[in-house]
């Protein structure tokens, strides 16, 4: 799963991907896999349970990374709209390190734009995928998911439906 870049560190509730307390990624995943949007939250605290999330991702074979290694924030917020990518992640090298990877999932428009530019492929509609062929003939599913940001105008349960469809298609079993 590929996002663009984390928000400024003062917005983090943990030192892992999708760290912003008001980002819904871990609520989406909790809803899908545990029937509880609060599953990955630390009770009575505004933070996520990083160890529980890492263990879950490891168990399910879900890798997370950013599509940029260096960015410039043009405004003092986490919006991708005001995010300038200075150095994109070398996705070819990254994918060579994980030959068992069978799908790339973007969780926002900026990450999607980077994939489309890097691999010269079509942008799938939200909730859908395209098959792309990498150098050497390796194929991957390229999924475009709705953003997990609360600024994205879609209810959490609707976002979870899109993500559930993708996880089921990729045979990452849900409860």
C-alpha positions, 0 to 999 in steps of 0.5 A: 500500500502506497501513500504519498508522505506522512504529515508533519511529525507533530500530527503523529499518534505513532511512528508508523504509516498513517500516523495521524489520529484523524486519518481513518486508515486504521479505522477502515482496516479495523472495520474490515478485518475485526468488525470494529473501527476502534480495534487499532485504537488505544482505549481512552487515548488519541493514538493507534496501537502501533505494535498491534498494527505492525503485527497485523500487517506482518501476519496479512502480508501487507507492506506499506511505504511512501511514494516520495522520499523527499517533499516540500510542503507548500502550506502548513498542512498535510494535504497532498494538494500542497505537497511538492514531490522533490524526490520520488521513491525508486519504486522499481528498486523497491519492487525488486526487493519484494518479488512476492508482491502482487499488487500496488494499492494507492491511497490518494491522488498524489500517490496514484499520480506518481505510479501512473507517471513512473509506470506509464499506465492508466489510472484506474477509477477509485475502487478499481484496478489495472494490471500493469507489466513491469520490466522483465514481464512481471505483472502487478495489480494497480489498485486506486483506493479512496483516500483515508483522509477525513477531508476526502468526502466519503463516509468511513463505511463506504471507504471500507467497502472499497478496501474490502473488495480489494483485500478479498480480490487479492485474497487477503482474507477478512473476517 
